[in-house]
Amino acid sequence: MRVNCFLVVQGDAPVVPGPSRGCGRAFERTMRQVLMAIAVLIIGWLSNAQAQSLTVDPETIVPLPDSFDMEVPAPEVPPEMARFQGAWVGTWHDDRHILVVERVRPDGQADVVFAQSDSSFYGMNREWWRDKATIVDGVLTMTGFRTFRYAFDGPDRLYLTATIASGAATGVVTSGALVRADPARLAAGDRPAEWPWPGERVWVPHPTVRTPDGIRPIMLEATFYPPAGAGPAPLAIITHGSDVGRIQLRSWSFSTEAHWLRDNGFAVLALMRRGRGRSEGIGGEDNFGRAHDGSLIDVSAGIAEAVEDLSSAIAYGCQLPSVRPGPVLLAGQSRGGFLAMHYAGLKPAEVMAVVNFSGGWYPYGPVTTPYYANAGRSAADKVPQLWLYADNDKFYAEALIREYHHAFTEAGGRARFELLHGVPGDGHLLRIYPDRWRPIADQFLATLDRQGR
């Protein structure tokens, strides 16, 4: 129905005859519709702005050339070499990495593009470059300051190791994993929403700590590496040390140590404790008890929290289908090494063995040394242990390391104690020099009873 609208002006004030009231109602309806449409547009714009943040984490950027010189391998290229050709995306030392193998020749020579993201932890800038590689005995190798080796760990999956070949850090080994990708999409700027990870990311429900609304348990991040062989295998759990500030939000895959343990017949679970990496919850391991003057007097609250997290991982891991029920091997770096030793003292029946890399909770003997004595007394000779330390550890002085070992063994504990000499740089990072510790650790693993106690 059409509504006619008009105004009659008498004097200074307009007079609105009857028909204009219908016009007013129509106008109000129209304005409401317009305002609602504007509101919908604003809400949609805000939602899109939140979904597409203008702030980008610089460590998610991996640069690449605008195009690749891809060449299909000739028929005379052996299949075990030709299969490397293509694009690969994943991680190297838990940071983002891309490898593009543009060309493979019959003699095993290859042309590659190597690209990496920023890494604040390792002090590396994002960059890419073209390089030469060789393929021999199923391994693609690039040489230079680092020697990169890529080998297949599945039909479309590469396992990477990088070894520093010269300088003060000679022998440092880092590792990672990559999966096949579309080179055209990478050149066009596409990147994975979730970058491939060295193992399978899994989520461990905490048995006691729940989300603030109480609806569910907090979930702890872990990386699972299934056993290399057929059939269920005993479980090994690796856990990290302490960190400061935002580095605590960095996830650790422990890929090098996990592959070593897989090579020795274990399934492996690498745990990120509460508030670390992507694990939920607030980490309280550094909530120390202090005297009135601020001096350290108690670390028990943080240790108890870490024990709960480790217990969660053991309960979860032992239920995985590829894991054989029974005692587990516990391994850890720094605070994780201490935790492995301490847990074995609390619950020796659950622990097959301990591998302790540079273990310690806090470098203050009056408060922490008694924990070693208690663990030695409880574990006694029931849990074999390997302690790996270096004499140039910048966190734990040699005298304190020896104090820990003396307290443990005097109380009845049994541990093979190795204090290594000549580890480059900071001996606290001994674990990234596997050539120094792996022969010792292989001998230790060979002595274990893996059938349970």
N, C-alpha and C positions, 0 to 999 in steps of 0.2 A: 504494500500500500504506500503510495506516495504521500509525503507530508509536506505541505507548503509552509514556509517559515518567513515571517517578515516582522519588522519593528515599526511602530508608530511613535514618533518623537513629539512630545508635548512639553514645551518649555525646555527646562534643563535636564529632565529625566526621561528616559525612554519608557514607553508603555508597551508591555508585551501582551498582545491579544492572545486568545485561547489557543489557536493552532500552534503557536510557537512553543507551547509546553511539550508537545510531542517531539518537536525538533530538539529541545533540550535533552529529553530522555535518549533520543537517538544519538545525540552528540556525546552524552555521558557513556553510553555503551561503546561507541567507537573509540573514545579515549581510553576506556578500560582495556579494550582489546589491544590497542596500540601499546599501552604501558606494559601489559602482560607479555607481548611479543618482545619488547625491549628488555624486560627482565630475563626472559628466556635466553636472549642473545648474550646478555651480560654474564649470566651463570655459565653458559656454554663457553664463553671466552675465558672466564676465570678458570674453569675446569681444564680447558686446553692449556692455559698458561701454566697451571700447576703440573700437568702431565708432561709438558715439554719445557722443562726448566731452561732458562737462558744461561744458567751456570753449569758448566761441564767439568767434571772431574778430569784434570789433565792426564791422569794415569790410565784413562780409558781410551785415549787417542793413539792409534797406530798409523803412522803415515805410510803411504805407498805411492809409487809412480802412477801417472794417469793411465798408463796402459802397459801390458805385458807382451813380450815377444814369444808367445807360446808356439811350440812346434811339436806336432804329434811324433812320437818316437818312430824311427824307421823300422821296417820289418826285421832288420838284422840286429836290432838292440835286444839283448836277452830280456825275457819277461821280468826277471827278478830285479833288473835295473829300470826297465821302462815303468814299472809300477810307482816309482817315486815321482814321475812327472805329474805336475798339477799344483794346486794351491792347498796350503795347510794352515789352519789357525788353531791357536791354543795358548799355552803358557810356557814360560821359561822362568825359573826361580820364582814361581807364583805371580809373575807379572805377564802382561799380554805380549804375544809373539806371533808373527806370521812368517811363513816360509813359502816362497813360490819357486818351484823348479820349472824353469821355462823350457829347458832343452836337455835331453840326455842323448849322448852319442854312444856308438857301439863299443868304444874303448873304455866306457865308464866315466868319461868326463861330463860334467853337468854345469849349466849356467843357472844361477839362482838369484833370487831377490830375498834379502834378509831384512826384516823389519821388527822393531821393538817399541814398546811404550816407554813413557817416563817411569822411573822407579826412584822414589824419594828414599827408600830404604837402602838401595844399592848405589845411590848417587849417579844414576844414568839418565841421559836425555833421550827422548824419542827420536828415532831416525830410521832411515832405510838406505841400503846400498846394494849394488850388484856385485856378485862375487863368483868365483869358480869353486867347484866341489868335485870330489871323486867318489865313485861307488865301487866298493870292493867287498866281497863276501857278505852282501846284504846290508851294508852300512854305508850311508852317505856321510862324507866327512868334509868339513871346512876347516882350514888351518889358518892360524894367525896368532894374535895375542891369546885367544882362546881356541881350543880345538873342539869344534862342535861335531857330535856324532848322532845321527838319526837312524833308528832301526825300527822295523815294524813290530808292533805290539798288538796285532790284530789286523784284519783285512784292510781297514781304512784308518789306522791309528798308528802314530809314530811315538816312540819314546826317545827323548832327547837327553843327552848328557853334555855338559860344557865344562871343560877342564882348562884352567889358566895354565898356559904353557911357559911363561917366563915372568921374571920379576919377583918381588917380595912375597907375593901370594901364590907362587907356583904350587900347583897341586890342588887348589880349591876346586871342588866339583859341585856344580848345581845341575838341576835337571828339570824336566817338564814333559808335557805331552801335547800332541796336536792331532786334529782330525781333518779329513778332506773337506775342501770348500770349493765354491764356484769362483774361479779367477775373474770372470767378467764382472760379477757383482762386487767383488772386492775392489776392483779398479774403479767401479762407479761410485764407490764410497760406502757401500754396505758393510756393516760390521755385526757380529753376533750380539743378540740381546743378552745372552748368557754365554760367556766364553767357556769353551771346553776346559775341564779341570783334570788333573792327573789321575784321579780316581773317581769313584761314585760318591757324590755328596749325599749324606744321609743325615737324619735328624733324630737325636736321642732325647726321649722324654725324661724330664727330671722327676724323680719319685716323690719329692717333697715340696719343691718350690713351684708356685703357680703364678700365672699372669696376674696383674693387679686386680682384674675383675673376678678372679677366682675360677674362671670357666675351664681353663685347661692348664696343664703343666708347661713351664717354659721348655723350650727346645734347645738342645746343644748341637752345634754343628760338628760333624765328623766326616772324614773321608775314608771310604772303605775300598780296600784292594782285595779282591777275591784271590784264593790260592791259585798258584800257577798250574798245579797238577789237577788231576781228576780226584773227586771224592772230597769229603770234609777234611779240614786241616785244623790244627790248633790255632788259637787266636793270639796275636800280639797286638798290644795297644801302645801307641806312641803319644806322648803329650809334651807340650812346649814349656818354655821358661817364662820369665816375666818380661814385660816391656813397659815403656812409659808413653803417656800421651796418646796421640792418635795412632801410633804404631800398634796399639792394642787392638785396633779394628782390622788389622791385617790377618788374613787367614793363612795358615801354614799347612801345606800338603804333606810335608816330610816324604816327598817322592823318592829321594835317593835312599833313605833308610828303609822305606816301605819295600822298594824293589829288592834290596839286600835281604830283607826278611822273607819275602816271597821266594827268592832264589833258594832260601834255606827251608822251605816247606811250610810257611805260615800264611794264614790269612791275616790281614792287617787293618786296624782301625786307628786313624790319626784323629785325636780328640782336641777340640778347642773348648777350653773350660769357660765357665760362666762370664759373660760380658766381653769375651774375646772373639775376634773374627766376626762371624755372623751369629754367634751364640747369643741367645736372649739372656736377660737378667743383668744385674749390676755386679761386677766383680768386686769382691771385698777382701781379696788376698793380702792387700797392703794396709788393711785396717789394723795396725799394730797397737798393742797396749803400751802406753808410755807413762813414765813417772811424772811428777810435778814439774821437773826441770826439762822434760822432753826426752829423756833417755829411754832406750828401748828395753822393755821388760817382758813382753809377751807377744807371741806370734800365733797362738793356738787357734784363734778364731778363723784366720785366713786358711790355715792348714786344714781345719775341719771342713771348711767349705770346699776346698780342692778334693778332699777325700770323698765327699758326697758326689762330686761331679765324676770322678774316676769310677766310683762304684756304679753310677748310672751307665757309664759306657761299657763296663764289664757285663752288667745284666743285659744290656741291649745286644752287644756283640755276640754273646754266647747263644742267643736265640736265632742268629742268622743261619739260613739253611746250609751254607757252605762251611760253617764253623763246627768243629767237633767239640762237644761238651767236655768240660774239664778245666783244670788250672790254666791260666793265661800267662804269657810272657809280658812283662811291663818294661817299657823303655821310655826314656825321657831326657830332655836337654835342660840343664841348669835346675830350675825349680821343678821341672818335670822329672828329672833324675832323682832329686830328693824325694818327690812324691812317690815314685816307684818303690824306692827303698823303704819309705815310711809305711806305705800300704802293705808291703810284704810283712812288715812287723805286726801290723794290726790284724791281718787276715791271711796268715801264711798258707792255709789250706786252699785259697783261691789262686795262688801265684805259683807258676812253674819256675820262673827265674826272673832276674832283674838285670837290665843293661842300663847303666847309669853314665850318661855323658855329662861330665863337668857339674855334677849335682850339688845343689845347695839351695837353701831357702832364702837366707840372708847372711851376709858375711860378718856375723857377730857371734863368736863362739860361746860366750856366757849364756846366751839364750838358745842357740840352735844346737850346740854339741850334745846336750842331753837327749835330743831326739834320736841321734845316731846310737847312743847307748841303749835306749829303750828298744829301738828296732833290732839291734843285735841280740838283745836278750830274748825277744819274742820270736824272731825268725830262726835264731840259732843256726843249726846246720840243715834246717828243713828247706830253705830256699837258696839255691846257688845264685851268686851275684857276680857280675863283672862291673868294676868301677874303672872308668876311663877318664883320666885327668891329664893336664899338661902342666909343666912346672912354671910356665909363664902366663898362667891364668890371671887376667887383670881384675877379676872380681874376687877370686878366692886364692889367697896367698898359699904357697906351698906348705908353710907351717900349719895353717888352718886346715888344709886338705888332710895332712897327716894326722892332725888332731882328731878329725872326724873318723878317719879309718881306725885309729887306735881305740877310740871310744867304742866303735862298733864291734871290733874283734875282741877286745877285752871283756865285753859283755857276753860273748859267745857267738857272735855272728860269723858267717863264713863268706868271704868275698875275694875274688881274684882282683888285686889292686894293681893297676898299671898307671904309673906316673911318667908320661912320655916327655921326651926332651926334643928341642929343636923344632917345635911347631911354629910356623911363621906367624908373625903378628901377635894377635891376642889368642893365647891358648884356650881361652874359654870357648872359642869357636872350633874346637877340635873336630867336631862331628862333620864339618864341611871338608875335611881332609881324609876321605875314606881310605886312601892308600896307607895311612898311618895306623888306623885302628882295625880295618876289616880283617886282616890275617889273624889278629888276636881274637876278634869277635867270632870269626868262623870256627876257630878251635873251641871256643867256649860253647857255642851252640851245638857242636858235635858231641859234647859230653852230656847233654840234657836228656832226661827221661821224658819223652813226649807222650807217653801213654797214660799219664796221670799218676797220682799217688794214692 
